[in-house]
Amino acid sequence: MIEMPKPDESVIAKRAALAAQLRAVLPNEQVIDTAEELKAYECDALNSYRQPPMLVVLPDTTEQVAKIVKLCASAGAPIVPRGSGTSLAGGSLPTADAVVLGLSRMNDVLEVDTENRVIRVETGITNLAVSANIAHEGFFYAPDPSSQLACAIGGNIAMNSGGAHCLKYGVTTNNLLGVKMVMADGEIVEIGGAHLDAGGYDLLGLICGSEGQFGIVTEATLKILPLAEGARPILFGFDTNEVAGEAVAAIIKAGLSPVALEFMDKPAITVSENFAKAGYPLDVEALLICEVEGSEEEIDEQLTRIEAVVAPFKPSTVKRSANDIESAKIWAGRKAAFGAIGQLADYICLDGCVPLSELASVLSETARLAEKYDLKVANVFHAGDGNLHPLIMYEANDPNSARKAEELGADLLRLCVEKDGCLTGEHGVGIEKRELMLTQFNERELRQQMAVKDAFDAGWMFNPAKVFPLELIETRDAA
């Protein structure tokens, strides 16, 4: 189990003094310091771990964020940035002495430029709201994590989130053009902009995926794309997970370009069908959802080619979507999978990545490990880029069950690394994987990464106790 830092006895005294200073620059309702209200910010979607913060602040503007950062720096108070709190890796979990800086009030669209295909937004806006604001002009924002109804663009940038359509359109870093950011000393900087690339070092590439450890990103300039003429998915049902994994590798090897390629195993199929009534077959062990887009002629040609590639794997079900209503139902089932499984049990959702050639073997080993720990695992993931999402079901009120779930999760992530994959595809490291970082990197490599954080945040004020093993953080000054 992950050990949570113990509250410092001086927190209460510091809270009162800092709250008074913050209320001098913010309206009273934007500073939260009562125990009842702080409880709402004690965890994110990794709710196995909870710790109320010292304070919460909810700024309206970048200028307010800069003032908050300066006051917190003077008081020696760490800052935990928070968008919508949907992190599955504990990315916005506070420490007892930290100020949670929530960006939910900063959710405006600042500029839409369809001619240059960009949109500028405040980073508290939800992912889905970005596309909703430009759909009437025939455009959309491509990254589409399953939590897109709730997750904020700021969190997407912090974790470099992807989604079902990342196979064709890429993840956040491929669709992020620029940011406005508040640095550790309160300075406001702009990096990148409304153009394809910027001169000099690729600082934007560093910031995207830095898990809120370099500064507070308050605005983002995003790439937007014209909506496709049409899109249609096809379902394939298979008798085993392993054969489905082999079919995925064959589709990619054939040079085909589906916009999305999603995998669901039997537990996920059953619960999603019961919840969303998506029309999924219940007599199969694994399901692939493969979507293509273009004109009707292009869609039919691509689906025919994909069917030919998959045919040697003897799918027991092949079902093309016939219309927009059927397509929406198919995706409703996939998008509802996590929530539907949450109705059955508590679960931990992982996001390790493996090469496509290893999908079949990893799925087999996942089943073996689940049996070893006597736990159920449902698999729902982005098969096209090998981004696994095993959902480990357990009983949160049973310490033994929770311990076994974490141990199984650690074994599955180690397996991904052993198969030449990595610990995280889009959820980030947070606290969930920080002690596993030495599985993928050696100490020297991690200290080099820590030196990059030093360059942005020498006092390690932003998002403390995340990403790097605690032992390395505690000894960083001596290194």
N, C-alpha and C positions, 0 to 999 in steps of 0.2 A: 504494500500500500504506500502511496505517496504521503510523505510527512508534510503537514501544513505548518508554516511558521507560527510561533506562539505570539499572541498580542503583547506589545510592550506596555508597561505600566504607565508610561508617560503619554500614551495616546489620547486619553481623555482631556488632559490639560492642553495638549497641542491642538486638539480638535477645536476647543472653544476659541483659542487665540486666532487660529487660521481662519475659522468660519467668520469671525468678526472682520478680518482683513478682506476676505473674499466678498463679503456683503457690502463693503465699501466701494467695490467696483462692479458688482452685479446686483440685479434686483433680488430681493429677499427670497422669492420663490425659486430662484435658480441655484440656491445653495441648500443642500439637504444634509441635516446633521442629527436627526432624531433616530433612535434605535429602530422604531417601527418602519420608517421610510427607507433606512439604509438596508434593511433586510431584503428589499427588492433587488438589490445589486450584489448580493452575496455570492452569486455564482452565475455561470453562463449555461449553455446547453450541456456541458459536462457537469451535471449537477450532483455527481458523487462527492464533490468537494465544495465546501462552502466556507466563506469567511467574509463577514461584513467589513466594508472599508471604513476608514476614518471619516471620510467626507465624500459627498458626490456633488459635482458642479455640472450645470447644464447650460453652456454658453449659447448665444445666438449668433455671434460673429467671430470671424478670425481674430479681430482686434481683442475681443474678450478672451479668447483662448490664449493669446500672447500675454495678457495681464495675469491670467491664472498661472501660466507656466512660470513667470517671473516670481510671483508670490510663493509658489510651492518650492521653487529653487531656493529662495531666501530662507524658508522654513525648514528645508531639508526633508520635504515630503515627496515621496515617489508619486508618479502619475501613471494610472492605468487607463489607456484610451478604451472607449467602449462605443460600438455602433449600436447594433440591436441585440447584442448578447446571444447570438446564435452559434458561437464558436463551440465546436465539438471536441476541442483539445485543451480547454481551459485558458484560451488566449486572453480573455478579459476577466479572469478570476483575480480579485484584489488581494492584497496583503492587508494586515490589520492597520498598518501605518500609512496606507496609500490613499490618495485622492482619485476617485474614479471620475474621469472627464468624459461625460456622455455627449455624443454629437447628434442625438436624435432630433433636437430642435433645429439643427442646421440641415434642412432637407429641401432647399429650393433648387429649381432649374434656373441657372443664371444666364445661359446663352445657348441658342440652337442655331447651327450654321449647316444647313443641309447641302449647300453648294460645296463646302469643303469637308462635309461629312464628319462633323465634330459636334459634341455637346459638352457644355461646361456646367457642372453641378456641385452643390455642397455635398460633403461625403456622408451626411446622415440620411440621405435619400435611399430608399430601398432599391434593390437591383431591378425588380419588376417595374417600379415606377418610372425608371429611366426610359424603358421601351414604351410604356404607356403614354408618356409625354410626347413621343414622336411617331407613334403608330399612324396617326391621321395624316402624316406627311409621307407615309410609305417607307419608314425607316425603323430599325431596331438596334438594340445593344446586344451583342452576341453572347457573352458569358451568361450562363443560366444555371447556377447551382440549384439544387433541389429546394433549398430554403429561400429561393429568390423572392417569394412573397414578403418575407420578413427581413432578410439579411441586408445590411447596409453596404453601400459602395466602399466606405472606409474600411470595413472589415474584409471585403473582397480584395482590396489592395493590400492590406496587411498580410493576408494569407495566400495571395495569388490564386484566388478561387477559380474553378473551372465550371464544370457542368456537363450535361448530356451532349451538348453540341460543340464541345471543345475539340472533337476529332477533326472537324473541318475548319472551325473559326479560331481555335486556340483558346488559351486561358486569359486571365486578366492582364498579364504583362504584354500580351499580343494586341490588346485593345486599349491600353492606357497610353496617352500621349503626353500628359503633363500633370503636375500637382502644384498646389500652394500648400506650404508646410511651415509649421511653427517649430523652430529649433529649441534646443535645451536652454539657451539664454534668452528666449522670447523673441528672437529675430524671426521675421516673416520672410520666407524665400519662395521663389518660383523656379521650378525645374521642369524642363521640357516646354511644351506648348502646343498650339494648334497646327502642328506640322509633323511630318513623318518621323524626323529624327533631329536630334540637337547636336551641336558641336561639342567637343571635349569628351570627358569621361561619361560613361553611361550611368550616371547617378540614379536615373529613374529605374534602371534595372536593379540597382541595389535596394532601393526603397520598396519596390513592389515585392512582397514576400518577406519583409523584414520584421513582421509581427509586432508593429507598433513600438519598436525599440529604438528608432532613430529620431522620431519627432511625431508631431500631431498633424496628419494630413487633413486639411479642412476643405479643400476644393480639388476637383479632378476634371481634367479634360479628357474625354473618352472618344474613341473612334465609333462612329455609327455606320450602319450598312443598309443598303436598300433591301426591303423585304423581298424574299424570293417569289417568283411567280406562283409557285405552288410547292407543296411538300406532302409526302405520304410515307407512312411506315409499313413495314411488313413484319409479321410475327413468325418465328420458327420455334417449334417445340422439339426437344430432344430427350432421348431415354436416359442420358447420363450427363452430369456436369462436364465431365472430361471431354466428351465428344463436342459439346457446345463450345468449350474452350478451343478445341482444334479448329472448329468452323470459323471462329473469330480470326484466328491467325491466317487461315486460308483466304478470307475476304480481303484482309489487308495485303497479303502477299500478292494477290491477283491484281493489285494496283487500282482497285475500285475505291471510290471516294464517297462513302455515305456521310451524311452530315452528322449522324449519331449512330452509335452501336452500343446497346445496353444489354446487360445480362441480369437475369433473375433466376434463383434456384427455387425448388419446390416450396419450402416454407414461405418464401417471399411471395411467390405466385399465389398461393392459397390465401394468405392473409390480405394481400392487395385486392384480389378478386372479391373476397367477402366484403371488403370495405368500399371499393370504388365501382364494382360491377362493370369491369372493363372488358369483359368477354374473353378473358384468358382461359386457355385450356387447363383443366385440372388433372389430366391424366399424363402429364409429362414431368420430368425431373428438372428440366432447365428450359429457359425461354430466352431467345434473343429478340430484341426490338431493333430493327435496322431501318433508318429513315433516310430517304434521298429527297432532293428538291430540284426544281426546274420547271420547264413546261410539261404538259401532260405527256407529250411524246418522249421527252427526256426521262421523265419519271418511269414510264413504262419500260423503256430500254434499260435503264439502270437496274430496276427490280428484276427484270428477266435475266440479266447477267449475274446478279447476286444469287438468284435461285439456282442457276446452273452451277455456280461455285459451291453452293451449300449442298446440292443434291447428293454427292458421294458420301456425305455424312448421315444420310438417311433420316432426315427430320420426320417425326411422326405427325407434325402439324405445320402447315404452311398457310398463312392467312394474310392476304393483302388487304390493307384498308381500302374501302370502296369510296369513302367520302370524308368530308371534314368532321362530321359527327363521330364517325368511327375512329378517326385519327386522334381526336380530342380525348376520347374514352381510353384509348391505349396509353396515351401519355399521362392521363389522370391516374391510372393505376400505378405507373412507375413513380410519379411524383409523390403519390400518397404512401409509398412503401414504408418509409421510416416511421411516419406517424401511425400507420396501421399496425406495425409490429409493436409500437409503444403501447398499444391497447392490450397486448398479450403479456408483456413482461418489460422490466427494466432492461436496457441494453447499452453496450458500449459499441460505438461505430468507429471502426478503424479506416485508414485510407492509405495503406502502403501501395507501392507500385512495383510491377514486375514486367520484364519483357514479354511480348505477346507469345513467344515460343514457349514460355514457362507457365502459361495460364492453366493448362490441363494438369500439370504436375502439382501446382500450388493448390488447386481446388481439391485434388485427391489428398494432399497432406493436411489441408484444412479440416477435412472430414475426419481424418485419423486423429488429429490433435483434439478436436471437439469431443470425440469419443473418449479419449484419454482423460480429459477433464470432466467428463460427464455433464457437458453443457450443450445447449442447442445453438447452432449458428445459422443465420440466414445470410445469403449472399446476394447483394444488389450492387452493381457497379458499372463504371464506364469501361466497357470491355475494349473499346477501340484504342485507348491509350494505356491499357493495363492498370488502371487506377482502381484497385480493389476496395470494396466497402463491406467487409464481413461485419454482421451485426451479432454480437455475442450477447445472448439472453441470460439473465441471472436475476437473483432476488436481492434487491438493494438493502433490505432490512436484515439480511443474513450475512454476517461478516465473512463466513467461510465461502459462501457463494460469490461475494464481491471479490475476495482475494483470488479465487480460482479464475474469475473472469479477467482480472488484470494479468494474471500469469499467462493465461491462454493468449490474451492480446499481445503480450510481450513476445511470446513464442512465434506468433504469426508475423509480427513485424520483423523479428530476426530472420524468419524464413524468407521474407521479401528481399532483405539485404543479401542473404546467402545465394539467392537466385539472380544476383546482379541487378536488383531493383533498389528501391529506396524507402525510407521510413514514412514519407508523407507525399501525397500528390497535390492536395488542395486544402486540407484542414489545418496545416501548420504543426509545429512542434508543441508550443504552449508549455503546459506542465506535463501533459500526457506522455510525451516521448522524450523529455529532456534527459532523463537518466539513461535512455537508450542511444543517445547520440554517439557514445563511444563505440557502439556496435557498427556504425557506418563510418565514423571518422576517428582518427587517432588524436591524441591530446594536442600534438603540435598543430594539426589542422584546425582543431576547435579554437585554440588560442589565437590563431591567425584570424579566424572569424570574429573572435572577441575584440581583436584590435581594430576591426572595422567599426564595431559598435563604439569603442573608445573614441574614434575620430568624430562620430556624430554626437555622442552623449558621454562625455568623459566622466561624469558623476554617476552614471548608470541610474538616472532618474526615471527613465521611461520603461514601463512594463517590467518591473523587477521580478526576479526568480523565475524567468521563463527561458525556454530554448536551450540554455547551456546547463550541464550538470552542476548541481549546487556546489559540489566540492571544487570545481574549477572557478566558479564565481567567487567563492570565499577566499580562494588563494590567488586571485588574479593580480593583486598588487605585488605579491611576492615573486610572481613568475618573471 
